[in-house]
Structure formats: C-alpha cells, structure tokens
C-alpha cells in the first residue's frame, strides 16, 4: 500500500509572527521556516504504517517555491521514501493545493492520503476536505487514532462531545490531529541519507492545474492587544467594575 503525505512549509511555530507595515500580509523575509507541525504528525503516522508493514512506500508531496525542498528533505529525514515538489511561485490557496494533490494522486495511485488538519499560518482547515471531495473518496478528519485492516481503516476522531469512531474504505483521505502521535526527531544519519533520496520536480502546468487565487486578501491586522488585569478589594468593587466598566451585567 502506497501512502501519500502532503506537507507545507510555514513560519516556525516558535517564531513570533509580525504583520507587514503595509498590512498586505505577514513578514516572512529573514524569518525561520519549518514544516507545519500537523504535517510532521502526518509524516510520522505514514512512516509508522510502513514500519508496521502496513504500507510499502511513503511519498511526501509539497507545492511552492524552490525553498520548499528544504521541508521535503525534513520529511525524507523522518522516513519518507521519496518526495515530489510541485514548483510554483504562485500564491497557493486551499482549492489550488487540493487540485494539485488530486493530479499527483492520479499519477501515484496511493491507497491513503494523509494531511495535517490545518496549517498554523492560515488556519484554513480546508485542503483535506476539498481533496476528498475532488477525488470522491471517503474522508476521516481530526484523527487521533488510526488502524488499518485489509481494505478499510478505523479512525478515532475528536469531536466536540468526545471521541467518534469511523470505519472508512480505502482509498481514503485522512487529516491528523495533535494527539495522533509524537513526531520523532530526525537523526543525523537519517538527515544525511535524506540528501540522497530523490525529489521529483513537477509544475502545475505539467499537471494541467490552474492555481490562480480565487480569493483576495484585502488587509491583515494584528489582534487588539489585551489590557492588563487589575485586582479588586472585594466583591462589591468587582460587581461595580463589571457593571460600569466592562458592562457585562445590568
């Protein structure tokens, strides 16, 4: 069984994001970049499936400029067998990425596609669902546990009321939640081996996909800074402030 994993290059989760002075987006120049944390979980799960002899090959896929190859090398260092880079400098949005992944899936014929449930830069949480719709495959989102037997997968997913267990037939699309696994650190030998693993280059034109943006960002603003808290002497003062200042009680 071949597993395809989509990965995205984002601003490192430990970096404080700054909005550009002109409000057109966030500052990415000279900012540390890394693999999206949810994508790391997706790669780890795919590698575990191969180590358990459930999967035979893990293929990492990403789209974007040349710098994306660094993220693909990280996926190869974790344990992916090979990678595919859809090279484009266009602004990619969820629908465009889903169409690219559909085209790659048509070439690769995977039985399972794993994605992070969302990216920490735009928080859209759309690509996995759109990909499943385009492929007309079953989907299991927000997975916290995965078990594959034969031609079906049992997925435990997190919902508002607790946990929900789904049975889906393969091929299917799955998106990962935080509690699915703990991604491993890539060892130095694996990082060195990753440099020799193949990365195939494609373009949207070769795949016959139009990735033109459908949405236009009008303005990006930082959230309003929260005011510091204050201490009150007693309940009476608290009630007064809630009534006169916060205006949350009548």
N, C-alpha and C positions, 0 to 999 in steps of 0.2 A: 504494500500500500504506500503510495506516494503522498506526502503531506506538504502542502504549500503554506508558507507563513509570510504574511505581509508585515514589513517593518517600516518605521518612519523616523526620520532624523528631526529632533526637536531641540529646543534650548534645554540644557541640563537642568534637571529637577531642583538642584541646589543653588541655582543662579537666580538672583532677584531680577525679575523682568521689568524693563523700563520702556515706557511709551516714547516714540519719537516726538521731537519738539513740534513737528507739523501735524501730529495726530493721524498720520496715514497708516500707522501700524506699530509694531514693537521693534525695538532696536536689536538687530542680530549681528551687526558688524563687531568683530573682535569679541564675540560672546562665545563661551564654551558650549559646544553642542554635544549631544549624546543620543542614544537610542531611547525612544519613548518607553517609559517603564512598563506600560501594559504590553508593548511589543516584546520586551525582554521575557515577560511571562509566557507569551505565545511561543517564542522560540524555545524556551526551556521545556514547555509541555511537548512540543513536537520532538525534541531530542530525546526526552524520556520515553516517548512512544517507540522511537527507533531502538533505544537501548533495551526496551522490553520485548523487542522482536515483533511488535505490532505494526510498525512502519518500516519500510525498506529504504526510504530516501526522504530527506528533508531539504526542500528548496526554499530559500529566502528570496523575497521579491521586494523591491523598493523603487520608487519613482522620484525624480528630481534632478538637480544639477550634479556635476561631477563629484562634489563633496559627499554625496550620498553613499559613495562606495566605501567610505570610512565606516558608516553604520553597517553596511553589508559585511564588511570584514569582521565587525564585532559579532554579528550573527554567526558567521563561519567559525569564529573562535569559540563560541559557546557550543557549537557542534553541528551546525547545518552543513550539509554535504556540498552544496554549490549555491550560487546566487544568480539572480537576474536583475539587471539595472535598466529600468526604462528611463533613458536620459532625456530630460527636457528642462528648460529654464522657465517654462510657463508657470503661472500661478495655479497650483492644483487645488481643486475643491473636491469634497467627498464623492460627488457623482462622477467626475472625471477619473478619479482614482479607481472607483468601483468598475468603470468601463475598462480601464487598463488591466485590472486584475482579472476581469472576465476574459479578456483577449488572451492574457497569459495562461489562464486556466484551460482555455481551449487548446493551446499548444501543448501544455504539460500533462493534462488529464489527471489531476490529483483526485484522490478519494476524500480528502479532508482539507479544508482551508481554515487556518486559524489566524485570527486578527486580535489585536488588543481592542478592548471595548471602546476606547476613545483615546485621543491624543491629548497630552497635557497642554498643548499650545492653543488649540482652538476649541477643545471640548465638544466637538460636534456630535460624536457618538452616532454616526450615520453610515459610515462606509460599509461595515459588515452587513447591515440590514439591506442596503442598496445592492450589494454584491449578490446576496442570496436571492433577491427579487429578480435581478437581471439573469442569473443562472437558472432560476426556477428550482432552487434547491431548498431543502429544509434548513432551518437555522435554529441555533441554540445560543442565546446571548447571555452575558454576565455569568459565565460558567465558573463555578468554584470547585467542581469535581468532574472528571471525565473517565469513562470506562467504555472501551470498545470491545465488542464481541461479534465476530463474523461481519455481517453487513449492516450492523446497527450500532449506535452509540447511545450510552446512557449518560445524561448530563444533569448534574445538580446545579441549579442556578439560584441566585439570590434575588428575592422579590421583597416588596415592602412588608409582607406578612411573615417572612421567614425564608424557608427553602422550598423550591419546587423541583421535582424530578421529571425530566423529559426523556422519551425514547425517540430518537430520530434515525431514519435510514440514511445510509451512505450512498452517494456522496452528500456532504453537508457543509455548511459554514458555521463556524463557532467563534464567539468572541470571549475573551478572557477577563475575569475579574481578579481583584488583588489576591484573594485567598486560594487561588487555584494551585499555586506553588511558590517556592522561593528560588528565584533565578540564581544559578551558580556564578561564581567569579571565573572568568576565563583565565586559565593558567598560562604562564609564559610559553611553554611548549606548544599549546594549542593556538596561541596568538601567532607564533612563528609558522605553524602549519597552515593557518588561515591565509597567509600571504601567498601560498602556492595553490590554494583552491580556486577553481575557475569562477569568474563572474562574466556572464554573457551580457552583451550590450544590445539593447533594442531601442527603438524610438516610437513615439505614439503614431507616427506616420506609417511605420512598418507594420504596426498592429491594426492600422485602419481606424484609429480612435481620435475623435475631436475632443481635446481637453480644454477648449475655450471656457473661461469662467462664466457661470450663469448668474452669479451674484456679485454685487459691487459693494465694497466696504466704504461707507461714507465717512466715518470718523471713529477713531479709537481713543478712549479716555481712561485714565486711571480711576479706580473706585474712590469714592469720597473717603477721606481719612476719618477714622473713628475718633471721637473725643475721649479723653481720659475719664475714668470713673472717679467718683467722689464718695467720701464717707459721710454718713449721716449719723446724727447723735441718737436718734430714737425713731420709733415707728411713725410718730406724728410728723416729723420732718420728712420722712420718706414719702408718706401719703401726700404731703403738700407739694413736694417736687414732682411726683407722678401726675398730680392734678394740674399744677400751674406751669411747669416747665416741659415735661415730656408729653403732657396732655393725652395720657393713655387711660385715664379714669375720669369720670364725670364728677 
